[in-house]
Amino acid sequence: MIVKTKKYALDKKAYRRAGMRNVLTQQWWVGLIVLAISSMTFVIPSNWWWIGALIAFTLYLLFWLIQFAGVTQLEQSKMLFEKLSYEINSQQILIKMNSKQGMPMKWDQIKRAWVDKNQIVLVVSKAQLMLFPFTAFKTQNEVKFVETILKRKGLLKSDAPAEQKS
């Protein structure tokens, strides 16, 4: 079966939000570093440990936010945010600009995936994502079929259906 999505443009705000979520879940250990720096207050009493840890963490978040905001503005990634349609099957994802132009993406290029309450997110790299809002699919069965493909490929770990996620 081939799932053909409607033509849609990727929302820049949703892209930044999903990108930040991806970075924070992959690099959760940064929070431990912040706690370690903050706990130095008990070794050498000073409020500067807390302030320094807070500044460092803020700069870290700001760095990644700028990265994802920059991707939405770059000329090289402009194509990601144009109206595209996708054909998804168990071998590949075909990204189509029109009926004659397209680019295939094999499933082995996808590192991981997750399902939100209103979209499917595929992680290609730390800073490159593919978002499929449920509104891009024609039926709920197509969404379930894509989730099944993701589970078979080992990209989606959850067993709960998309409607129950929040």
C-alpha positions in Angstrom: 0.0 0.0 0.0 1.2 3.5 -0.8 0.0 6.4 1.4 -0.2 9.7 -0.6 -0.4 12.8 1.5 -2.1 16.0 0.6 0.1 18.8 -0.6 1.1 20.9 2.5 3.7 23.3 3.6 5.7 22.6 6.8 4.9 24.9 9.6 8.1 26.7 10.8 6.9 27.1 14.4 6.0 23.4 14.6 9.4 22.5 13.1 11.2 24.6 15.8 9.1 23.1 18.6 9.7 19.5 17.4 13.4 20.2 16.9 13.8 21.5 20.4 11.9 18.5 21.8 14.2 16.2 19.8 17.4 17.9 21.1 16.2 18.0 24.7 15.2 14.3 24.7 18.5 13.2 23.0 20.7 15.4 25.2 18.9 15.0 28.6 22.3 14.6 30.2 22.9 18.4 29.9 20.5 18.8 32.8 22.8 16.6 34.9 25.7 18.9 34.1 23.6 22.0 35.2 22.7 20.2 38.5 26.4 19.3 39.0 27.5 22.9 38.5 24.7 24.1 40.8 25.6 21.6 43.5 29.0 23.2 43.8 27.2 25.8 46.0 27.4 23.2 48.8 31.1 22.7 48.3 32.1 26.3 47.9 29.2 28.5 49.1 28.4 31.1 46.5 25.3 32.1 44.6 27.5 32.4 41.5 27.3 28.6 40.9 23.5 28.9 40.5 23.8 31.9 38.3 26.5 30.4 36.2 24.6 27.2 35.7 21.5 29.1 34.7 23.4 31.3 32.3 25.1 28.2 30.7 21.8 26.4 30.3 20.1 29.4 28.9 22.9 29.8 26.3 22.7 26.1 25.5 18.9 26.4 24.8 19.4 29.6 22.9 22.1 28.0 20.7 19.7 25.2 19.6 16.8 27.6 19.2 18.9 29.7 16.9 19.9 26.6 14.9 16.3 25.6 14.3 15.3 29.2 13.5 18.2 29.5 11.1 17.2 26.3 9.3 13.8 27.9 8.5 15.5 31.0 7.0 18.3 29.4 5.0 18.1 29.3 1.2 19.3 25.6 1.1 16.4 24.4 3.3 13.8 26.6 1.7 12.5 23.6 -0.2 11.6 21.9 3.1 9.0 24.6 3.8 7.4 24.8 0.4 4.2 22.9 -0.4 5.1 19.3 -1.0 3.3 16.0 -1.1 4.7 12.7 0.1 4.2 9.1 -1.0 5.0 6.7 1.9 5.4 3.0 1.5 7.4 0.3 3.3 10.5 0.8 1.1 10.8 4.6 1.1 9.4 8.0 1.4 9.0 9.9 -1.9 9.1 13.7 -1.5 7.3 15.2 -4.4 7.5 18.8 -5.6 5.1 18.0 -8.4 3.9 15.0 -10.4 7.3 14.8 -12.3 9.9 15.9 -9.7 10.6 14.0 -6.6 13.3 12.7 -4.3 13.3 9.3 -2.6 14.4 8.9 1.0 15.1 5.4 2.3 13.9 4.3 5.7 17.5 3.7 6.8 18.1 7.4 6.7 15.5 7.9 9.5 17.1 7.7 13.0 13.9 7.7 15.1 10.3 8.8 15.2 7.5 9.8 17.5 3.8 10.5 17.3 2.4 13.6 18.9 -1.3 14.4 19.4 -1.5 16.0 16.0 1.5 14.9 13.9 4.1 12.2 13.1 7.7 13.3 13.4 10.6 11.6 11.7 14.2 12.5 12.8 16.7 12.4 10.0 19.5 14.1 12.0 19.8 16.2 15.1 18.8 19.3 13.1 16.7 17.8 10.3 13.2 16.6 10.8 10.2 15.6 8.7 6.8 16.4 10.1 3.5 14.9 8.9 0.5 16.5 10.5 -2.5 14.2 10.7 -4.5 16.7 8.5 -2.1 15.9 5.6 -3.4 12.3 5.5 -6.7 11.5 3.8 -8.0 9.0 6.3 -7.2 7.8 9.8 -6.3 4.4 8.3 -3.4 6.0 6.5 -2.1 7.4 9.7 -2.3 3.9 11.3 -0.6 2.4 8.3 2.3 4.8 8.6 2.5 4.1 12.3 2.6 0.4 11.5 5.5 0.9 9.1 7.4 2.9 11.7 6.9 0.1 14.3 8.1 -2.6 11.8 11.2 -0.5 11.0 11.9 -0.2 14.8 11.6 3.6 14.7 8.4 3.9 16.8 8.5 2.3 20.3 5.1 3.1 21.5 2.1 0.7 21.2 -0.6 3.2 22.0 -2.7 4.6 19.0 -2.2 8.2 18.0 -5.7 9.3 19.3 -4.7 8.4 22.9 -1.5 10.4 22.9 -1.3 13.9 24.3 
